[in-house]
Amino acid sequence: MTQQDTRMILAAALERTGRGDHDAFATVYRMTSAKLFGICLRILPTRQEAEETLQDVYAVSYTHLTLPTSDLV
């Protein structure tokens, strides 16, 4: 799979996620969590804080899937 293929799959999953598709959100998580965790590890002072922050990011994102768009503004 090429990098372009990966980007297209992620873009499609993000679009479906925006429409409330929870399976697509799982795809977004699988495709992005490792890289985001690496960023958290570089920014935050401890591994525990990086893990908690990563969990918070995805928990908030998931919660927003169930909110009407007008509630996000």
C-alpha positions in Angstrom: 0.0 0.0 0.0 1.4 3.4 -0.9 1.4 6.5 1.2 -1.2 8.0 -1.1 -3.5 4.9 -0.5 -3.1 5.3 3.2 -4.0 9.0 3.0 -7.1 8.2 1.0 -8.2 5.5 3.4 -7.7 7.9 6.4 -9.5 10.8 4.6 -12.5 8.5 3.9 -12.5 7.2 7.5 -12.4 10.8 8.8 -15.3 11.8 6.5 -17.4 8.8 7.7 -16.4 9.5 11.3 -17.8 13.0 10.8 -21.1 11.5 9.9 -21.1 9.4 13.1 -19.7 6.1 11.9 -18.2 4.5 14.9 -16.4 1.8 13.0 -14.7 4.5 10.9 -13.6 6.1 14.2 -11.9 2.9 15.1 -10.1 2.9 11.8 -9.0 6.5 12.4 -7.7 5.4 15.9 -5.8 2.5 14.5 -4.2 4.6 11.8 -3.3 7.6 13.9 -2.8 6.5 17.6 0.8 5.3 17.3 2.0 8.5 15.7 0.0 10.7 18.1 1.4 8.7 21.0 4.9 9.4 19.8 4.1 13.1 19.7 2.7 13.0 23.2 5.8 11.2 24.5 8.1 13.9 23.0 6.0 16.7 24.5 5.0 15.4 27.9 7.4 14.7 30.8 6.2 11.1 31.6 4.9 8.1 29.7 1.9 8.0 32.0 1.0 11.6 31.1 1.4 10.7 27.4 -0.9 7.7 27.7 -3.5 9.8 29.6 -3.4 12.6 27.1 -3.8 10.2 24.2 -6.7 8.6 25.9 -8.3 12.0 26.5 -7.9 13.1 22.9 -9.7 10.1 21.6 -12.3 10.1 24.3 -13.2 13.7 23.6 -13.2 13.0 19.9 -15.5 10.0 20.3 -17.8 11.9 22.5 -18.2 14.6 19.9 -19.4 12.0 17.4 -22.6 11.8 19.2 -23.2 15.5 19.5 -25.2 17.5 16.9 -23.0 19.8 14.9 -24.6 22.9 16.4 -23.3 21.8 19.9 -19.7 21.7 18.7 -19.6 25.5 17.9 
